[in-house]
Structures are given as C-alpha cells and as structure tokens.
Amino acid sequence: VISAAPPEVLPLTVLRELAEKHSKGGQGGGHKQLESDSGSEHDDFRPETDPVSATDADSVGQGNSSNKQQSHRFENTSREELVRMETERRASKAQARAEQLWIWTTVLAFSYVDLVTTVVVGLQYLDMGTAQGTRAAHVTFAMLGVSVGVQALLAHFTGQGELAVLVSVCGGKPLWDTF
C-alpha cells in the first residue's frame, strides 16, 4: 500500500520512516539515495505493484525491531519536505527504470542487427555462385549455428529452464543473461 499510495496521503510517521530507510546508511544530512534506488539491482525494475518490490516499502511502519532502533533525524523535518523527498526518490527510481529499459532495448536491437547481418553476409556468399563463396557461406552459418547452439545447450544443462533455451535459440541470450 505504501509504495502505491501517493506520498501526499501517507501518514507523517510513515514518511519519516521512509526517509530514514532510504537515507544512505541512516547517517548524514538530507535525503540520499541508496544504490538499490538508483536502479542497480534487478528487483527495482519490477512494477510497484509487484509483491517483491512492494514488500520493501510495505515493511516500513510494521514496527519490527530494526525500525525501532532507527535514529530520529527526520523527526523535525516538515511534512512538505518529507513528501518532496519521497516524490523525488520515486521519480529517480522511475527514471532509473526507464533508462534501464532503454539500455535493454538497445542491447536487444544490436544483438538482432548482428544476427541479421551475419545471415545477410552468409546469403551474399551463397549468391556469389562460386565454390569459395559457398564454402564461406557454410563457415558463416556454421559459426552462427554453433554459437547459438552452444548458448542453448549451456542454458539447458545449467538448468536455466526451457524459456532460456528458447531465448538462446532465437539469439537473445546475451540480453537474457544481463536481465
């Protein structure tokens, strides 16, 4: 609920706990981002409604022992400032998600451009109509097939699942591994 609700409607105590939780190491002044908020961890790219990412913010305010031992740096911070800090944190997190999505899209595009150009080169060798061109085409297609095949076999034998094998066969394994 906390991660889905606008900061303006959150109780003051929850805003303070969020500020404390997301300030770097619970020390220093002002609102500083943790690495996990900058988008460097995979779980941060899940939608806010995803139970895994929602649990992080929902744990605030549940009164576990680690929350009770927090400092009170934000006790005198105004509600408006706390709302601003939480709004900025969420905007930064959304920006990091968008940047990561752009990176993944670019990687996938380059991967498929590389795959397509390799096939085009092989077809151009075949169009030459010579024995040397045919041999070069076979070498090109063999290199592509062995590369994709090895990736698919490794995905299968390391237990990554059928979807990883399918992605490997389709040429998307480099992106799959980064995701």
N, C-alpha and C positions, 0 to 999 in steps of 0.2 A: 504494500500500500504506500509506503513512504517513497519508494522510487517512482511510482506512477503519479502521485499527487503533486500538484504544483507547489513550489516552495512557499508561496504566499499563504497556503492554507495549513501548513504544518504547525504544530504547537511549538512554542518557543523552546521548550526543553529538547524537543527532537532536533530543531535547527542547531542548537548548541552542541548536541551530541554528534550531529553530522559534521559540524565544523571541527570539532575535536578529533573525530575519527579520520577526517580527510586532511588534517593539517599534518605536515611532514613530521613524523616521529613524536607528535604531541608536544614539540618544543618550538621555540622561536615565535616570532610575531606574525600576525596576519594569516591569510589563507594560502597555504602552499599545497601543490598537488603531489600526490603520491605517484610513483611510476605506474601503478595499476590504473590510475585515472587518465594517464596520458595515452592509453591505448596500446601499451606494450605487451599486454597479456591477452591471450585468446579469449578468455571469458568476458572481457569487456566489450567484445563486439557482438555479443548476444543482445537481442532486444530487451528493453527494460522490463517487459512482461515475462521474460524467460525466468523460470523459477531459480535457476542457478545464479543469475546476476541480481535478481530481486532479493534473494536471501541476504546478500551482502548489506543492502540498505535496510532491509526489514529487521536485521539483528539489532539495529540501533534502537534504543528505547526499551529493550526487553529486560534490562536490569541484570544482565549476567555480571559475574564478579569483575571481569576486565573493564566493563563500562563504569562500575562503581569506583574504580581506582584511578579514573582519569582526572587530569588536572581541571581546574576551573578557569582556564584562560579566557573563555568566551562568555563568562558569567555577566560581565558588564558591557558586552557588545550589544548594540541596539538590534531590534528585530529586523529593521530595514537593512542593516549591514549584513546580518546573517542570511536574509533572503537573497541579497545581492551576491553574497559569496556562494551560496548553493546554486543559484541560477548560473553564475559564471562557471562553476565546476561542471554542471550538467552540459552547458554549451561547449565547453572544452572537450568533454567526453564525446559529445555528438560529432564535433569537428574531427576528433581523432578517428572515430569510426568511419566518417566519410572519406578521410584521407587513406585509411587502410583499404577501404573498398575500392578506391581509385587505384591504389597500388596493385591489388589483386587482379583487378580488371586489366590493367596494363600488362602485368606478367602473363596472364592468360592469353591476351591478344598477341604478345610477342611469341609465346610458345606455339600458338597455332600458325602464325605467319611463318615461323621457322619450319614447322611441319609441312605446310603447303608449299613453301619454296623448295624444300627438299624433293617433294613429289614432282614439282614442275621441272626441276633440274633433271630428275630421272626420266621424265617423259621427253624432254628435249634431247637427251642422249639417245633414246629409242628412235626419235624422229630423224636422227642423223642417217639411219639406214645402213650403217657400216657395222662390221664385227666389233671394232673397237668401241663404237658408241653403244652397242648392245651390251658389251661387257661392262662398260662404265655405268650403264643404267642398272644392271644387275647388282653391281657393287653398291651403288647408291641406295637401291631398295633394300638390299640385304643389311646395310648399316642401319637404316631406319627400322627395319623389322626386328633386328637383333636388339637394338636399343629399347624399343617399346616392349618387346618380348621379355627381356631381362627385367625391366621395371615391373611388368605384370607378374612374372614368376616370383620375384622378391617380395612383392606385395602379398602374394598368395602364401608363400612359405613362411613369411614372418607373421602371418595371422592378422593382417590388416583388414581382412574382410573382402567380400565379393564386390562391394562398391569401389573399393580402392583398386581392385584388379580391373574393373570396367573402366574406371577413370584412366588407368595406366594404358589400357589398350587404345583408348581414344586420344592419348597424347597429353593428358592433363596432369600427369603425376607430379611434375615439379610444383605446380600450384597446390595440389593436394598436400604435398609434404610441407609447404610453408603455412598452410591453413591449419 
